[in-house]
Amino acid sequence: MGRDEHKTGSHGDRGLSQTPKNLKIPADSVNEEYARELAEITRLRNKRLGKAGHSEKS
C-alpha cells in the first residue's frame, strides 16, 4: 500500500484560522476595548429595558 492510497482530507481543516494583523488589537489597548464593549452592552440593555440612568439595582 503506497502513500497515494491514503484518503485523508487537507490538513487545513483541523487548524484554527489566524487573525489578520490589521484586525489585531494591541496588547496595551485590550482593556480599553473591553471597557467600550461593556459600556455599549450596558447602554443597549438600559435602552431595551427603558432605563434612563446607568445605575443597576439587584
C-alpha positions in Angstrom: 0.0 0.0 0.0 1.6 3.3 -1.1 1.2 6.8 0.2 -1.1 7.8 -2.6 -3.8 5.4 -1.4 -4.5 7.4 1.8 -7.9 9.1 1.6 -7.5 11.9 4.1 -8.7 15.5 3.8 -6.5 18.5 3.8 -4.6 19.4 7.0 -6.0 22.9 7.0 -9.4 21.6 8.1 -8.2 20.8 11.5 -6.4 24.1 12.2 -7.7 27.3 13.5 -7.7 30.3 11.3 -5.5 33.2 12.3 -6.5 36.8 12.8 -5.0 39.2 10.1 -2.5 41.7 11.5 -4.7 44.7 10.6 -7.6 43.3 12.8 -5.5 42.5 15.9 -5.9 44.7 19.0 -2.6 45.9 20.5 -2.0 44.4 24.0 -1.9 47.8 25.7 -5.4 48.6 24.3 -7.2 45.4 25.2 -8.7 46.8 28.5 -9.9 49.9 26.7 -11.6 47.7 24.1 -13.3 45.6 26.8 -14.5 48.8 28.6 -16.0 50.2 25.3 -17.8 46.9 24.6 -19.1 46.6 28.2 -20.3 50.2 28.1 -22.1 49.5 24.8 -23.8 46.4 26.2 -24.9 48.3 29.3 -26.2 51.2 27.1 -28.2 48.8 24.9 -29.5 46.9 27.9 -30.7 50.1 29.5 -32.3 51.2 26.3 -34.1 47.9 25.9 -35.4 48.0 29.5 -36.4 51.6 29.2 -34.0 52.8 31.9 -32.7 56.4 31.6 -29.8 56.1 34.2 -26.8 53.8 34.4 -27.4 52.6 37.9 -28.2 48.9 38.4 -30.5 47.6 41.1 -30.4 44.0 42.3 
